[in-house]
Amino acid sequence: MGLGQLELGTGLNKVEVSLRIIQQNQPPDTPYFLGFSGGKDSIVLYHLAQRAGVKFEACYSQTGIDPPELIHFIRNEYPAVAFIKPLMTMWAGVEKKGLPTRRRRWCCEYLKHHAGKGRIKLMGIRAGESDGRKRLGFISEFNGSLVVNPIFKWSDNDVWEYILENKLKYCELYDMGFKRIGCVLCPLARKTQRQMEAERYPKFVEAYKRASMRHTVKMGKDEISGREYFKWWLNL
C-alpha cells in the first residue's frame, strides 16, 4: 500500500491520478481557487498543482483565531498565498450567536465559506477525514462552487510520505503533537487537541470567555450562568 500502488482500471498510482484530476478539471478561462489552510493536506495540494502545470490562486481564510505559528509558517514559506478576511469576527459572532458546537457550527459560514464562492475550487479534502467527507468524491459541489478534491483517496500516511519524499516544509505544530491544524478551539477537534490548544493559547481562551459572557448578558442571564456555559463549552 502507499503512493506507488497502481489503481485498478487506470494503471496509475495515486500521485498520477491526482495530477490527472487537476489537469482535466481546470477552469477554461480563470485560475483555480486553491483553498490553502497551511496544513499538511494543502501543502501537498499546492505542490501537486505546481507539478500539474495549471494556473491557480492560493488563498488562506484568516479567521482571527489562527495559531500564530501557522500564520508565521504561511507568510514565510508561501508568500504568494493571499489572505482573505472573514465576513465577521469570531468574537462578534459569539456575542451574537453563542459559542459554536459540532451541531451548530455557524462559524465556518462567516469565517471561511465565503472565500472563492462561485469559483472552481481546488481543495485538499480527503475521505478519511470524516464520515461526511466520504460521500463527496473527487468532484463535489458546495456553496455555489464546483470543488475538485484530487487527493480524496489519500491516507494520512500517503500525505506524510509525499511530504517527506519531496522534502516539503511543514508547520512546526505537527512536531509538537498536533494532529490537525486549524482554528483554535474548533468544536470539531478532539478533546485532547482542544486541551492542548487551551494550554498553549490562553489569550484565545480568555477572548472566547469574554465574548461568551457578553452573549449570556444579551440573553438576560447572570454571570454564574455565563461562567457555567463557557466551562461546559471548553470541556466539550
C-alpha positions in Angstrom: 0.0 0.0 0.0 1.1 3.6 -0.5 1.5 6.2 -3.2 3.2 3.8 -5.6 0.3 1.4 -5.6 -1.4 1.2 -9.0 -5.1 1.7 -9.2 -7.3 -0.8 -11.0 -8.7 0.4 -14.3 -6.2 3.2 -14.7 -2.8 1.7 -14.2 -1.8 4.9 -12.5 -0.5 5.4 -9.0 -2.2 7.9 -6.5 0.1 10.8 -7.5 -0.5 10.3 -11.2 -4.3 10.0 -10.6 -4.3 13.3 -8.6 -2.3 15.1 -11.3 -4.7 13.9 -14.0 -7.7 15.1 -12.0 -6.2 18.5 -11.5 -5.4 18.9 -15.2 -8.7 17.5 -16.5 -10.9 19.8 -14.4 -9.0 23.1 -14.6 -11.2 26.2 -15.4 -11.1 27.2 -19.1 -10.7 30.9 -18.6 -9.8 31.6 -14.9 -7.3 30.1 -12.5 -8.3 27.6 -9.9 -9.2 28.9 -6.4 -6.9 26.8 -4.3 -8.0 26.6 -0.7 -4.8 26.8 1.3 -5.0 26.1 5.1 -1.3 25.8 5.8 -1.9 22.2 7.0 -0.3 19.1 5.6 -3.0 18.4 3.0 -3.0 21.8 1.5 0.8 21.7 1.3 0.6 18.6 -0.8 -2.2 20.1 -2.9 -0.1 23.2 -3.6 2.8 21.1 -4.7 0.7 18.9 -6.9 -0.9 21.9 -8.6 2.5 23.2 -9.4 3.5 19.9 -10.9 0.3 19.7 -12.9 1.2 23.0 -14.6 -2.2 24.6 -14.1 -3.0 28.2 -13.2 -4.2 28.7 -9.6 -4.6 31.4 -6.9 -3.9 30.1 -3.4 -5.9 31.7 -0.7 -5.9 31.4 3.1 -9.1 32.3 5.0 -7.7 34.2 8.0 -10.2 33.7 10.7 -8.7 35.7 13.6 -8.5 32.5 15.7 -5.5 31.2 13.8 -2.5 29.6 15.6 0.3 32.2 15.4 2.8 29.6 14.3 0.6 28.7 11.3 0.4 32.4 10.2 4.2 32.7 10.5 4.7 29.5 8.5 2.5 30.6 5.7 3.9 34.1 5.4 7.5 32.8 5.4 7.2 29.7 3.3 4.2 30.6 1.0 4.4 34.3 0.4 2.3 34.1 -2.7 -0.7 32.9 -0.7 -3.4 35.6 -0.4 -5.1 36.2 2.9 -8.9 36.6 2.9 -10.6 38.3 5.8 -13.8 36.9 7.5 -17.2 38.4 7.0 -17.5 38.8 10.8 -15.0 38.3 13.6 -15.4 35.2 15.8 -15.9 37.4 18.8 -18.8 39.4 17.3 -20.3 36.1 16.2 -20.1 34.5 19.6 -21.6 37.6 21.2 -24.5 37.4 18.7 -25.0 33.6 18.2 -23.3 31.9 21.1 -20.4 29.6 21.1 -20.2 27.2 18.1 -20.7 23.5 18.7 -20.4 20.4 16.5 -24.2 20.5 15.7 -24.4 24.3 15.4 -21.2 25.3 13.7 -22.2 28.7 12.4 -18.6 30.0 12.4 -17.4 28.4 9.1 -20.1 30.3 7.1 -18.8 33.7 8.3 -15.1 32.9 8.6 -14.3 30.7 5.6 -17.1 29.5 3.3 -17.5 32.9 1.5 -14.0 32.7 0.1 -13.9 31.8 -3.6 -17.6 31.4 -3.8 -18.7 30.7 -7.4 -15.1 29.8 -8.5 -13.9 26.3 -9.4 -12.1 25.3 -6.2 -9.1 23.0 -5.7 -9.2 21.6 -2.2 -7.3 19.1 -0.1 -10.4 17.2 1.2 -9.8 13.5 1.9 -12.3 10.7 2.5 -10.5 9.6 5.6 -11.1 12.8 7.5 -14.7 12.2 8.4 -17.8 10.2 7.5 -19.4 13.2 6.0 -16.5 13.7 3.6 -16.5 10.1 2.5 -19.6 10.9 0.4 -18.1 13.8 -1.5 -15.8 12.1 -4.1 -13.2 13.6 -6.3 -15.7 16.2 -7.6 -18.4 17.8 -5.5 -20.5 20.9 -5.2 -20.6 23.2 -2.2 -21.9 26.7 -1.5 -22.3 27.6 -5.2 -18.8 26.2 -6.2 -17.6 23.2 -8.1 -15.0 21.6 -5.8 -12.1 19.4 -7.1 -10.6 17.1 -4.5 -7.5 15.5 -6.1 -6.2 13.7 -3.0 -9.6 12.4 -2.0 -8.4 8.8 -1.7 -5.1 9.6 0.0 -4.5 8.4 3.6 -2.6 10.3 6.3 0.4 8.1 5.6 0.2 8.9 1.9 0.3 12.6 2.7 3.3 12.3 5.0 5.0 10.0 2.6 4.7 12.7 -0.2 5.8 15.5 2.1 8.9 13.6 3.2 9.8 12.3 -0.3 9.6 15.8 -1.7 11.2 17.4 1.3 8.3 19.9 1.7 8.4 22.1 4.8 5.5 22.0 7.2 4.2 23.9 10.2 6.2 23.1 13.4 2.9 22.4 15.3 2.9 18.9 13.8 6.2 18.1 15.6 4.6 19.3 18.9 1.9 16.7 18.9 -0.8 18.5 16.9 -2.8 16.0 14.7 -4.7 18.8 12.9 -4.0 22.5 12.5 -6.8 25.0 12.2 -9.0 27.4 14.2 -8.0 27.4 17.8 -10.6 25.5 20.0 -12.6 24.4 16.9 -15.6 22.3 18.2 -14.8 19.6 15.7 -11.4 19.0 17.2 -10.9 16.1 19.6 -10.9 16.9 23.3 -7.2 16.2 23.7 -6.4 18.7 21.0 -8.7 21.3 22.5 -6.9 20.8 25.8 -3.5 21.3 24.2 -4.7 24.5 22.5 -6.3 25.9 25.7 -3.0 25.5 27.5 -0.9 26.9 24.6 -3.1 29.8 23.7 -4.6 31.2 27.0 -5.3 34.6 25.3 -7.7 33.0 22.9 -9.4 31.2 25.8 -9.9 34.5 27.5 -11.2 36.1 24.4 -13.7 33.3 23.9 -14.8 33.6 27.5 -15.3 37.4 27.3 -17.4 37.0 24.1 -19.5 34.3 25.6 -20.1 36.3 28.7 -21.4 39.2 26.5 -23.7 36.7 24.8 -25.2 35.5 28.1 -25.8 39.0 29.2 -27.6 39.7 26.0 -29.7 36.6 26.6 -30.7 38.1 30.0 -28.7 35.6 32.1 -26.4 36.2 35.1 -22.6 35.9 35.3 -22.9 32.5 37.1 -24.8 31.1 34.1 -22.3 32.6 31.7 -19.3 31.0 33.5 -21.1 27.6 33.6 -21.9 27.9 29.9 -18.3 28.7 29.0 -16.9 25.9 31.2 -19.3 23.4 29.5 -18.2 24.5 26.1 -14.5 24.5 26.9 -14.8 20.8 28.0 -16.9 19.6 25.1 
